[in-house]
Amino acid sequence: MTGVWLRVGRGRLATLILASALGLWAFGGCSPAPDATLNGGGSSGKGATGGSAMSAGSGGGGRGGETTSGGTAGSSVDGGGTAGSSGSTSVEPAGGHTGDGGAGSCTLDQLECDATCIDGNADVRHCGECDNACPTGIECRKGDCACPGGAVSCSSRCVDPKTNVENCGECGVACAPGARCEDGKCSCLGAQTACGETCVDLATDRSHCGDCDTKCDTKFVCKSGACRCAPGYDECDAACVDLQSDPAHCGDCAKKCDDGAVCALGKCEISCPDTLTECDGACVNTKTDATHCGDCGTTCTDGLECVDSHCQCPSTLKDCGTDACIDTQTNAAHCGDCGTACPAGAACVAGVCKCAEGESQCGAICVDLEADAAHCGECDTACRPDQQCVDGACDCLPGYDECGGTCVDTKVSNSHCGTCDAACTGGQSCTDGKCGCSGTSELCDGTCVDTATSAAHCGDCDTACTGGQVCAAGKCECPGSQVVCDGTCVDTSTSNAYCGNCTTACTGEPKCEAGACTKCSGTLTACGSSCVDTKTSKQHCGACGTVCSATQTCVGGTCTTDVETEPCTPNYTVPNGEGQTTPNFGTKGAYCIKVNMSCVGGWGCNNTSGRTLQINDTARSCGSMPVPAKVNGAYYFEFTGSDSALTYASLTLWKGGCSP
């Protein structure tokens, strides 16, 4: 999180505080049981931990921003649940959580980080949010990591954006060579002006003549901030011309040579002398003429002169590979020679870089060793991020005190309130050098709480809400439409123990709906607090409380053993009826009959002499009772015989001994 410590914090802290106040955070790993309050949950039973839980299940954690009240151990009232355990009393968990009726202890304006309550507005380890640590020496103010005073942090260093040439106005904005930072804006020294990334003299610079956007045309130079004709040229009709060779202005602006004539040395002639070359009626020396340099039509531009038939910079300027000739005596980007840039804040004077009076060069910048926090007293001697440089020595800003290697404002610091190492505890905040609870909070047992909403301190420090009650406007009351029955908040519209009122319990008629006990519907039977089908219920098979084992299934009210395969593969299946006789079977080998009767009251064999019989893999003689237990919900009669077995054999059964 440290990569974004400057801008992160205040907004998130406000969100956390709001979420805490609204009770949006619930921890503990599960939701409250249907009759459980949100003041910390517990196991089912009357008086669950930190509240009541009238149905099976465990209660959830307390709401952030509220206090879970200490509940007492309660007994199970609805069957199937265990008694609730005794709850512990906790205090305001603002921004944190109370899981399992736990003990959150943070106030509404605190954060819970690593099980510790901290002030996110001032804690440098958790500034604005947990684990958002400020760089060493930078304080946390109102949830933001910030440099002291008017400084800002740039690359983990506090700088003054009003004067720092590497971060002028904002981080990363560096002033051009020869410029300095004044009041957050880059400005050039002396009479120079910043044009783009270069400081120039608007009075003489051809590319920036008078202002940054004015460039003088060919044959013009910049004088006193205005484009004027270069030496050797005269102005005629807003154009610079050579009166010695221009046939349109020969010797004078108004003198034009006749057609076919040429202008030579300021006079109209029939032809040029041998020492000059004719170029469009002008007699010129191509070794020196800037309009026809070397040959006709080759014009020297951007202030270049024609020397020995080649365009080049004047002797007082240099070609440094830019768009214009450079005066290395004054240009801070090319001071003394091309490519030699002056440090930020330095000017080029007579070809030498010079810092302003009172400043020294440290690396690539000019600094005031008396006031620069990065070079305090001497180059590269940096002050801590929370210090300033005064008279060449590092010190805390006015209004800050040195406490343990950090400059702090003891008027508002929760760790150093009023004086160093005097920390505010229990959620208190430091105001004007004194610890105290913020807003409407009160100090109860050493901790700031909101007595208007705290269930542990409702209305005053000594009143705790119990039995699942919550604190609203400083008074204990049951949530929603619940009422207090035997000291516990319950919903009498659905509670089986308190149905409709605090004295009526549903017994044998276990369902409470809309405040009235209701009977089980159809063929269902009341077993404890549930309506069950005793024909299929493994917990109440045939009768309430008869539990089938893990390897059995309840079929027709009888626990039958579950097996993966049938004892024999049925040749015929007998349906569930009062009396049934199978068709004749005359095979001499094995014959399997599956009987789906809910129970067998009696049975007999016809013409099975010579055969042996097994029921569910258990040997039996014809008609012997009782029959073995069902397998997969049925009885399997398996006959085997010899070669002398009778051809016509059958099995007769009738029901009995069980309910339909």
Protein Blocks (a to p, Z undefined) as FASTA:
>chain_A
ZZmmmmgojlmmmmmmmmmmnopacchhiacdfklcfeopadedehiehiacfbgcdddd
ddehiacddddddddfkgoiacdddddddddfehiaceehiacfbdfkbcceehiacdfk
lpmklghiahiacdehiaceehiacdehjbdceehiacdfklmmklghiahiacdehiac
eehiacdehjbccehjaccdfklmmklghiaklccdehiaceehiacddehiaceehiac
dfklpmklghiaklccdehiaceehiacfbdcfkbcceehiacdfklmmklghiahiace
ehiaceehiacddfkbccehiabdcdfklmmklghiahiacdehiaceehiacddehiac
ehjaccdfklpmklghiahiacdfkbcceehiacddehiaceehiacdfklpmklghiah
iaceehiaceehiacdehjbcceehiacdfklmmklghiaklcceehiaceehiacdehj
bcceehiacdfklpmklghiakbccehiabcgehiacddehjbccehjbccdfklmmklg
hiahiacdfkbcceehiacdddfbdfbdcfbdcdddfbdcddddfbfbdcddddfbfbdf
bdcdehighiacdeehiacdehiacddddeehiacddddddfkbcfbdcdddddehiaZZ
